Amino acid sequence: MDHAYKVKLGRAKCALDLGDGSERAEYVNQDYILHKLGRPHRCVNIMYTYYPKDAQWPNRISKACADMNISFQWDYPYDDYFPYGADGEPFEQMKDIRRHGQDVLLTLTIDCSLEDSYLREIAGQLAPFGRMRIRINHECQGTWFTHNKRFSRKEIADFFVRFHNIIKEEAPNVSTIFCAGFTDEDGKVEGEDDFIEAYKKADVWSADCYPALHYGWPYDVAEVGGGQYKTETIAENYERFQSTAARLREITGRDVYLSTAECNTDGDVTGPMHQGEAVIRFAEYFKEKKADWFNGISMYQFRDRGRLGLEIEDPNNSSVGIEQPLLQDYKKVLYDSYFMPELSRKEEVSFPVDCRWGGSEDAEGIEIPVRLEHTPEFFEGTFEEDLSLMIEMQGKWFYKAPGVKTIDFMSLVFEKKVDGPTELAMRIFITPPEGVNPKTDKEDWNLNYYGRMEKAPELRIRYEVPGRVGIE
């Protein structure tokens, strides 16, 4: 390792996000997900609810109302997400997400009657979490969530604008997402007259998309001729996104990106063996069309009690996931260069090196060339400094937590052998060790975390082993 360079982490042409936990599953830690998928996402979407004035608060509503006669997922007094602020969550999850080189996407269903003081408290809590996003009262064109049952569309939009303005005052680093519907047959976006001011304020526009969905889960079964489910073609979905983006830009005069914060095909409807085909085709469609007005697909979700996850939750043990065929299909999208963040080498540097973590689409780290003669028997890196690091080689990422010294890189060559002399680029980024940006005297403290690496890691690359007992 005679040389080192600055390296810039930038945006993908179309980013990939991942849902982790909802009414259908619990949160899965980022170490496990990184090992399963091999690389981080732009954002990880966690879903929470906040109805602090309700009698059942702060209990999870399905537990508080376990004796209710429920025939539809959203029949409870408020939404069956984990309660925001209960048991220290979602803050520990948000820290976990950011340490692992990802931005937080917080979906929050929230009581639109709350006074500003509640909203300022939430905004203040989010301020240290860098360039995160908050999706406020999503799918607000629908009828199922509590916000749609208690408030009109105009009231939902007015609340979004009020909350957005408070966030910009208290946590300007946080981007707001307005999530509603698509264009109707008349060419207007569903509810646009009521929602127009929210669309004018939001930093990101979003609409959820499920080409196949068993929306009656878990209270009926999707069978031919029975059950509550729906299907749509990929072409139909694309055309709806395209017309919606064009209409919103026309009526707002803004060039805001459209994205989908929830997207999957339901294995309950397609069967698990064919579920991934539509997921791949959906992503390929946007790639082929070069949809530069669209910049994000969020897979809903990593683990699910039904069939909307890359894993199914083991009904015998909720902490265990059962990988579905969808996971390997999804990795074909995950490792397509169109959906991967850009990594570019910059000027040569010498240690110590100062690094900046601005987020999953804007960071500056260190690139170290590493030479392998052929597939090694041992490939490890020892880091003497107590840093939180995300390390990338050939598209595969590794995490080093503070306090950890040695990282085993051998999984890099388990599936992809090194046939001959090869130079790899080891890219190292310093992420916030506590998962938050500490407040400093720098004006950009809530946008950027700064760290220093004093020396390069010590690499142990060996092509021989002491012995293969019982083999030779």
VEXDREN-2710 file (C-alpha; in Angstrom, 1 decimal):
% VEXDREN-2710
k/r/px/py/pz
1/MET/0.0/0.0/0.0
2/ASP/2.4/2.7/-1.3
3/HIS/-0.4/5.1/-2.3
4/ALA/-3.7/6.5/-1.1
5/TYR/-6.2/8.7/-2.7
6/LYS/-9.3/10.7/-1.8
7/VAL/-12.5/9.0/-3.0
8/LYS/-15.9/10.6/-3.5
9/LEU/-19.2/8.8/-2.8
10/GLY/-22.0/10.2/-5.0
11/ARG/-25.5/9.5/-6.2
12/ALA/-26.8/6.6/-8.2
13/LYS/-28.7/7.3/-11.3
14/CYS/-31.6/5.7/-9.4
15/ALA/-31.1/4.9/-5.8
16/LEU/-32.4/1.9/-3.9
17/ASP/-33.9/2.1/-0.4
18/LEU/-35.1/-0.7/1.9
19/GLY/-38.0/-1.0/4.4
20/ASP/-37.0/-2.5/7.7
21/GLY/-40.0/-3.1/10.1
22/SER/-43.6/-2.1/9.9
23/GLU/-47.0/-3.4/11.0
24/ARG/-46.0/-6.7/9.4
25/ALA/-42.6/-7.3/10.8
26/GLU/-40.0/-6.2/13.4
27/TYR/-36.8/-4.3/12.8
28/VAL/-33.8/-6.3/11.7
29/ASN/-30.3/-5.0/12.7
30/GLN/-28.1/-3.6/9.9
31/ASP/-25.2/-6.0/10.5
32/TYR/-27.4/-8.9/9.5
33/ILE/-28.8/-7.2/6.5
34/LEU/-25.4/-6.1/5.3
35/HIS/-24.1/-9.6/5.5
36/LYS/-27.1/-10.9/3.6
37/LEU/-27.2/-8.3/0.8
38/GLY/-23.5/-7.2/0.6
39/ARG/-24.0/-3.5/0.3
40/PRO/-25.9/-0.7/2.0
41/HIS/-28.9/1.2/0.7
42/ARG/-29.4/4.9/0.2
43/CYS/-32.1/5.0/2.9
44/VAL/-33.6/2.5/5.3
45/ASN/-37.3/3.1/5.9
46/ILE/-38.6/2.6/9.4
47/MET/-42.3/3.0/10.1
48/TYR/-43.8/4.6/13.3
49/THR/-46.9/6.2/14.6
50/TYR/-47.6/9.1/17.0
51/TYR/-51.0/9.6/18.6
52/PRO/-50.0/10.8/22.1
53/LYS/-53.4/12.1/23.0
54/ASP/-55.1/8.7/22.5
55/ALA/-56.2/6.7/25.6
56/GLN/-54.2/3.7/24.5
57/TRP/-50.9/5.6/23.9
58/PRO/-48.0/4.7/24.1
59/ASN/-48.9/1.0/23.6
60/ARG/-48.7/-0.7/20.3
61/ILE/-52.3/-0.6/19.3
62/SER/-52.6/-4.3/18.4
63/LYS/-51.5/-5.2/21.9
64/ALA/-53.6/-2.6/23.6
65/CYS/-56.6/-3.8/21.7
66/ALA/-55.9/-7.5/21.5
67/ASP/-59.5/-8.3/22.2
68/MET/-61.0/-6.2/19.4
69/ASN/-62.8/-8.0/16.6
70/ILE/-60.5/-7.0/13.7
71/SER/-61.1/-8.0/10.1
72/PHE/-58.8/-5.6/8.3
73/GLN/-55.3/-4.5/9.2
74/TRP/-56.2/-0.8/9.8
75/ASP/-59.4/-1.3/11.9
76/TYR/-57.6/-0.3/15.2
77/PRO/-58.0/3.1/16.8
78/TYR/-54.6/4.2/15.4
79/ASP/-52.1/2.6/13.1
80/ASP/-50.4/-0.6/14.2
81/TYR/-46.8/0.7/13.8
82/PHE/-44.5/0.8/16.7
83/PRO/-45.2/4.0/18.8
84/TYR/-42.8/6.8/18.2
85/GLY/-40.8/7.6/21.3
86/ALA/-41.6/4.4/23.2
87/ASP/-38.7/2.4/24.6
88/GLY/-36.1/4.7/23.1
89/GLU/-37.2/4.0/19.6
90/PRO/-36.8/4.8/16.8
91/PHE/-33.6/6.5/17.8
92/GLU/-31.5/3.4/18.4
93/GLN/-32.5/2.1/15.1
94/MET/-31.7/5.4/13.4
95/LYS/-28.2/5.3/14.9
96/ASP/-27.8/1.7/13.7
97/ILE/-28.8/2.7/10.2
98/ARG/-26.4/5.7/10.0
99/ARG/-23.4/3.9/11.4
100/HIS/-23.8/1.5/8.5
101/GLY/-23.5/4.2/5.9
102/GLN/-27.2/4.8/5.2
103/ASP/-29.6/7.6/5.6
104/VAL/-32.7/7.3/7.7
105/LEU/-36.2/7.5/6.1
106/LEU/-38.7/7.8/8.9
107/THR/-42.3/7.1/7.9
108/LEU/-44.5/8.7/10.6
109/THR/-48.3/8.5/10.8
110/ILE/-49.2/11.3/13.2
111/ASP/-52.2/13.1/14.7
112/CYS/-52.9/16.1/12.6
113/SER/-54.5/17.9/15.6
114/LEU/-51.2/18.1/17.5
115/GLU/-50.0/21.6/18.5
116/ASP/-46.8/23.0/17.2
117/SER/-45.0/22.2/20.5
118/TYR/-45.2/18.5/19.7
119/LEU/-43.9/19.0/16.2
120/ARG/-41.0/21.2/17.4
121/GLU/-40.0/18.5/19.8
122/ILE/-39.9/15.8/17.1
123/ALA/-38.0/18.1/14.7
124/GLY/-35.4/18.8/17.5
125/GLN/-35.0/15.1/18.0
126/LEU/-34.3/14.5/14.3
127/ALA/-31.7/17.4/13.9
128/PRO/-28.6/15.3/14.8
129/PHE/-29.4/12.6/12.3
130/GLY/-27.9/14.2/9.2
131/ARG/-29.5/14.2/5.8
132/MET/-32.4/12.0/6.8
133/ARG/-35.9/12.0/5.3
134/ILE/-39.4/12.0/6.9
135/ARG/-42.5/10.8/5.2
136/ILE/-45.4/12.4/6.9
137/ASN/-48.8/10.6/6.9
138/HIS/-48.1/8.6/3.8
139/GLU/-50.7/7.2/1.2
140/CYS/-52.8/10.2/2.3
141/GLN/-55.0/9.8/-0.8
142/GLY/-56.4/6.6/0.7
143/THR/-59.1/5.7/3.2
144/TRP/-57.3/3.1/5.5
145/PHE/-54.9/5.0/7.7
146/THR/-56.1/6.8/10.9
147/HIS/-55.2/10.3/9.4
148/ASN/-57.6/9.7/6.6
149/LYS/-60.4/8.5/8.9
150/ARG/-60.0/11.5/11.3
151/PHE/-59.1/14.3/8.9
152/SER/-60.0/15.6/5.5
153/ARG/-57.5/15.7/2.7
154/LYS/-57.2/19.4/3.0
155/GLU/-56.5/19.1/6.7
156/ILE/-53.9/16.5/6.0
157/ALA/-52.2/18.8/3.5
158/ASP/-52.4/21.8/5.8
159/PHE/-50.8/19.7/8.6
160/PHE/-48.0/18.6/6.3
161/VAL/-47.2/22.2/5.4
162/ARG/-47.2/23.2/9.1
163/PHE/-44.9/20.3/10.1
164/HIS/-42.7/21.0/7.0
165/ASN/-42.2/24.6/8.0
166/ILE/-41.3/23.7/11.6
167/ILE/-38.8/21.1/10.4
168/LYS/-37.1/23.7/8.3
169/GLU/-36.8/25.9/11.3
170/GLU/-35.6/23.3/13.8
171/ALA/-33.9/20.7/11.5
172/PRO/-33.2/22.1/8.1
173/ASN/-31.0/19.0/7.4
174/VAL/-34.2/16.9/7.2
175/SER/-36.0/16.5/3.9
176/THR/-39.8/16.0/3.8
177/ILE/-41.6/13.5/1.6
178/PHE/-45.3/14.0/0.6
179/CYS/-46.7/10.6/-0.4
180/ALA/-50.1/10.4/-2.1
181/GLY/-51.6/9.0/-5.3
182/PHE/-51.3/9.0/-9.1
183/THR/-53.0/10.8/-12.0
184/ASP/-56.6/9.8/-12.6
185/GLU/-58.3/9.4/-16.0
186/ASP/-59.0/13.2/-16.1
187/GLY/-55.2/13.8/-16.1
188/LYS/-55.3/15.3/-12.6
189/VAL/-53.4/13.8/-9.7
190/GLU/-55.8/12.3/-7.2
191/GLY/-56.7/14.9/-4.6
192/GLU/-54.5/17.5/-6.2
193/ASP/-56.8/20.5/-5.4
194/ASP/-56.6/19.6/-1.7
195/PHE/-52.9/18.5/-1.8
196/ILE/-51.4/21.3/-4.0
197/GLU/-49.8/23.3/-1.2
198/ALA/-48.2/20.2/0.3
199/TYR/-46.8/19.3/-3.2
200/LYS/-45.4/22.8/-3.4
201/LYS/-43.6/22.5/-0.1
202/ALA/-42.3/18.9/-0.1
203/ASP/-38.7/18.2/-0.8
204/VAL/-39.6/14.8/-2.3
205/TRP/-42.7/13.5/-4.0
206/SER/-43.6/9.8/-3.5
207/ALA/-46.3/7.3/-4.4
208/ASP/-46.4/3.7/-3.2
209/CYS/-46.5/1.0/-5.8
210/TYR/-47.4/-2.7/-5.6
211/PRO/-47.8/-4.4/-9.0
212/ALA/-49.3/-7.3/-7.0
213/LEU/-50.7/-6.9/-3.5
214/HIS/-52.7/-9.1/-1.1
215/TYR/-54.2/-6.2/0.8
216/GLY/-56.6/-8.5/2.8
217/TRP/-53.6/-10.0/4.6
218/PRO/-53.7/-11.5/7.2
219/TYR/-57.5/-11.8/7.4
220/ASP/-58.1/-13.7/4.2
221/VAL/-56.2/-15.9/1.7
222/ALA/-55.4/-14.8/-1.9
223/GLU/-56.8/-17.6/-4.0
224/VAL/-58.0/-17.7/-7.6
225/GLY/-61.6/-16.4/-7.2
226/GLY/-61.2/-15.4/-3.6
227/GLY/-59.4/-13.0/-1.2
228/GLN/-58.7/-9.3/-1.4
229/TYR/-55.8/-8.7/-3.8
230/LYS/-55.0/-6.8/-7.0
231/THR/-52.5/-7.0/-9.9
232/GLU/-51.3/-4.4/-12.4
233/THR/-48.7/-4.6/-15.3
234/ILE/-45.3/-3.0/-15.0
235/ALA/-46.1/-0.9/-18.1
236/GLU/-49.2/0.5/-16.4
237/ASN/-47.2/1.3/-13.3
238/TYR/-44.5/3.1/-15.2
239/GLU/-47.1/5.2/-17.2
240/ARG/-48.8/6.2/-14.0
241/PHE/-45.5/7.4/-12.4
242/GLN/-44.5/9.2/-15.6
243/SER/-47.8/11.1/-16.0
244/THR/-47.9/11.9/-12.3
245/ALA/-44.4/13.4/-12.3
246/ALA/-45.3/15.5/-15.4
247/ARG/-48.5/16.7/-13.9
248/LEU/-46.9/17.6/-10.6
249/ARG/-44.2/19.6/-12.3
250/GLU/-46.8/21.4/-14.3
251/ILE/-49.0/22.4/-11.5
252/THR/-46.3/23.3/-9.0
253/GLY/-43.7/24.8/-11.3
254/ARG/-41.0/22.7/-9.5
255/ASP/-38.5/20.1/-10.8
256/VAL/-38.9/17.8/-7.8
257/TYR/-38.0/14.1/-8.1
258/LEU/-40.7/11.5/-7.9
259/SER/-39.9/8.2/-6.1
260/THR/-41.7/5.2/-4.6
261/ALA/-41.1/4.7/-0.8
262/GLU/-42.8/1.3/-0.9
263/CYS/-42.5/-1.2/-3.8
264/ASN/-42.8/-5.0/-4.2
265/THR/-44.8/-7.7/-5.8
266/ASP/-46.6/-9.8/-3.2
267/GLY/-45.6/-13.4/-3.1
268/ASP/-49.1/-14.2/-1.8
269/VAL/-50.4/-13.3/-5.2
270/THR/-47.6/-14.3/-7.6
271/GLY/-46.2/-17.3/-5.6
272/PRO/-42.8/-17.0/-4.1
273/MET/-41.0/-18.7/-7.0
274/HIS/-42.1/-16.0/-9.5
275/GLN/-42.2/-13.0/-7.1
276/GLY/-38.8/-11.6/-8.1
277/GLU/-39.5/-11.5/-11.9
278/ALA/-41.8/-8.5/-11.6
279/VAL/-39.4/-6.7/-9.2
280/ILE/-36.5/-7.1/-11.7
281/ARG/-38.7/-6.0/-14.6
282/PHE/-40.0/-2.9/-12.7
283/ALA/-36.5/-1.7/-12.0
284/GLU/-35.3/-2.5/-15.6
285/TYR/-38.3/-0.5/-17.0
286/PHE/-37.1/2.7/-15.4
287/LYS/-33.6/2.0/-16.4
288/GLU/-34.5/1.4/-20.0
289/LYS/-36.6/4.5/-20.2
290/LYS/-33.8/6.6/-18.6
291/ALA/-36.4/8.2/-16.3
292/ASP/-34.4/11.1/-15.1
293/TRP/-37.4/12.5/-13.3
294/PHE/-37.5/9.5/-11.0
295/ASN/-34.7/8.8/-8.4
296/GLY/-35.6/6.1/-5.9
297/ILE/-37.2/2.7/-5.4
298/SER/-37.7/1.4/-1.9
299/MET/-38.1/-2.4/-1.5
300/TYR/-40.8/-3.1/1.0
301/GLN/-39.4/-4.9/3.0
302/PHE/-36.4/-6.9/4.3
303/ARG/-38.4/-9.3/6.6
304/ASP/-42.1/-9.8/6.6
305/ARG/-44.6/-12.0/8.3
306/GLY/-46.4/-12.4/5.0
307/ARG/-44.8/-12.5/1.6
308/LEU/-43.7/-8.9/1.1
309/GLY/-40.2/-9.5/2.3
310/LEU/-36.8/-10.7/1.1
311/GLU/-37.2/-13.0/4.1
312/ILE/-40.2/-14.4/5.8
313/GLU/-40.3/-14.3/9.5
314/ASP/-40.1/-17.8/11.0
315/PRO/-43.5/-18.3/12.8
316/ASN/-41.8/-20.4/15.4
317/ASN/-39.2/-17.7/16.2
318/SER/-39.7/-14.0/15.3
319/SER/-35.9/-13.4/15.4
320/VAL/-35.3/-15.8/12.6
321/GLY/-35.7/-15.0/8.9
322/ILE/-36.3/-17.5/6.1
323/GLU/-34.7/-16.3/2.8
324/GLN/-37.0/-16.2/-0.1
325/PRO/-36.1/-16.6/-3.8
326/LEU/-36.9/-12.9/-4.1
327/LEU/-33.7/-12.0/-2.2
328/GLN/-31.4/-13.4/-4.9
329/ASP/-33.5/-11.8/-7.6
330/TYR/-33.4/-8.5/-5.8
331/LYS/-29.6/-8.7/-5.6
332/LYS/-29.5/-8.6/-9.4
333/VAL/-31.0/-5.1/-9.2
334/LEU/-28.9/-4.2/-6.2
335/TYR/-25.7/-4.8/-8.1
336/ASP/-26.7/-3.2/-11.4
337/SER/-24.5/-0.2/-11.9
338/TYR/-27.5/2.0/-12.7
339/PHE/-28.7/1.5/-9.1
340/MET/-25.4/1.7/-7.3
341/PRO/-23.8/4.9/-5.9
342/GLU/-21.0/6.5/-7.8
343/LEU/-17.5/6.0/-6.5
344/SER/-14.7/8.2/-8.0
345/ARG/-11.0/8.4/-7.2
346/LYS/-9.7/11.9/-6.6
347/GLU/-6.3/13.4/-5.7
348/GLU/-3.5/11.4/-4.1
349/VAL/-3.1/12.0/-0.3
350/SER/-0.9/10.9/2.6
351/PHE/-1.8/9.9/6.1
352/PRO/-3.3/11.3/8.3
353/VAL/-6.4/11.8/6.1
354/ASP/-9.4/13.9/7.0
355/CYS/-12.8/12.5/5.8
356/ARG/-16.3/13.8/5.6
357/TRP/-19.5/11.8/5.9
358/GLY/-22.4/13.8/4.5
359/GLY/-24.6/10.8/3.9
360/SER/-25.1/7.9/1.6
361/GLU/-25.0/10.1/-1.5
362/ASP/-22.3/12.6/-0.5
363/ALA/-19.1/11.5/1.4
364/GLU/-15.4/11.8/1.1
365/GLY/-13.1/8.9/2.1
366/ILE/-9.9/7.1/1.4
367/GLU/-9.0/4.8/-1.5
368/ILE/-6.1/2.4/-1.0
369/PRO/-4.9/0.1/-3.9
370/VAL/-4.6/-3.5/-2.8
371/ARG/-2.8/-6.1/-4.9
372/LEU/-3.8/-9.8/-4.9
373/GLU/-1.7/-12.3/-6.7
374/HIS/-4.5/-14.8/-6.9
375/THR/-7.3/-16.0/-4.6
376/PRO/-5.9/-15.8/-1.0
377/GLU/-6.3/-18.2/1.8
378/PHE/-6.4/-15.3/4.3
379/PHE/-7.4/-11.7/3.7
380/GLU/-7.8/-9.5/6.8
381/GLY/-7.4/-5.9/7.8
382/THR/-6.5/-4.7/11.3
383/PHE/-7.4/-1.1/12.2
384/GLU/-5.7/0.3/15.3
385/GLU/-8.0/3.4/15.5
386/ASP/-11.3/3.3/17.3
387/LEU/-13.4/4.4/14.3
388/SER/-16.7/3.5/12.8
389/LEU/-15.9/2.5/9.2
390/MET/-17.7/1.4/6.0
391/ILE/-15.3/-0.4/3.7
392/GLU/-16.0/-1.2/0.0
393/MET/-14.1/-3.5/-2.4
394/GLN/-15.5/-4.7/-5.8
395/GLY/-19.0/-3.7/-4.9
396/LYS/-19.1/-5.5/-1.5
397/TRP/-19.2/-3.6/1.7
398/PHE/-18.0/-4.3/5.2
399/TYR/-18.6/-2.6/8.5
400/LYS/-16.1/-2.0/11.3
401/ALA/-17.6/-0.9/14.6
402/PRO/-15.8/1.2/17.1
403/GLY/-13.8/-1.1/19.4
404/VAL/-13.4/-3.8/16.7
405/LYS/-9.8/-4.2/15.4
406/THR/-9.8/-6.9/12.7
407/ILE/-12.2/-7.4/9.8
408/ASP/-12.2/-10.6/7.7
409/PHE/-12.4/-9.8/4.0
410/MET/-12.4/-13.4/2.8
411/SER/-16.1/-13.3/1.9
412/LEU/-15.1/-11.1/-1.0
413/VAL/-13.6/-14.1/-2.8
414/PHE/-15.9/-16.9/-1.6
415/GLU/-18.1/-16.5/-4.7
416/LYS/-15.8/-14.6/-7.0
417/LYS/-12.4/-16.1/-7.2
418/VAL/-9.3/-14.1/-8.2
419/ASP/-7.7/-15.9/-11.2
420/GLY/-4.5/-13.9/-11.4
421/PRO/-2.7/-10.7/-10.3
422/THR/-5.4/-8.2/-9.6
423/GLU/-5.4/-4.7/-8.1
424/LEU/-8.4/-3.9/-5.9
425/ALA/-9.5/-0.5/-4.7
426/MET/-10.2/-0.5/-0.9
427/ARG/-12.5/2.4/-0.2
428/ILE/-12.9/3.5/3.4
429/PHE/-15.4/5.9/4.8
430/ILE/-15.7/7.2/8.4
431/THR/-19.3/7.1/9.6
432/PRO/-20.6/8.7/12.9
433/PRO/-19.7/6.2/15.6
434/GLU/-22.7/7.1/17.7
435/GLY/-25.0/7.3/14.7
436/VAL/-25.6/11.0/15.2
437/ASN/-23.7/14.2/14.3
438/PRO/-22.3/15.8/17.5
439/LYS/-23.2/19.5/17.7
440/THR/-20.0/21.5/17.2
441/ASP/-19.2/25.1/16.3
442/LYS/-19.2/24.3/12.6
443/GLU/-22.2/25.7/10.7
444/ASP/-22.7/22.4/8.9
445/TRP/-22.6/20.2/12.0
446/ASN/-26.0/18.7/11.3
447/LEU/-25.2/18.0/7.6
448/ASN/-21.6/16.6/7.8
449/TYR/-19.6/14.4/10.2
450/TYR/-15.8/14.8/10.1
451/GLY/-13.3/12.2/11.1
452/ARG/-9.6/11.5/10.7
453/MET/-7.7/8.3/9.9
454/GLU/-4.2/8.5/11.2
455/LYS/-2.8/5.5/9.4
456/ALA/-3.6/2.8/6.9
457/PRO/-4.9/-0.6/8.1
458/GLU/-2.4/-3.5/8.4
459/LEU/-3.4/-6.1/5.8
460/ARG/-2.8/-9.8/6.3
461/ILE/-2.9/-11.5/2.9
462/ARG/-1.6/-15.1/2.8
463/TYR/-1.6/-17.6/0.0
464/GLU/-0.5/-20.6/2.1
465/VAL/-2.0/-22.2/5.1
466/PRO/-0.2/-24.1/7.9
467/GLY/-1.9/-27.4/6.9
468/ARG/-5.0/-29.1/5.7
469/VAL/-5.5/-31.9/8.2
470/GLY/-7.2/-34.9/6.8
471/ILE/-7.0/-33.6/3.2
472/GLU/-3.3/-33.8/2.3
END
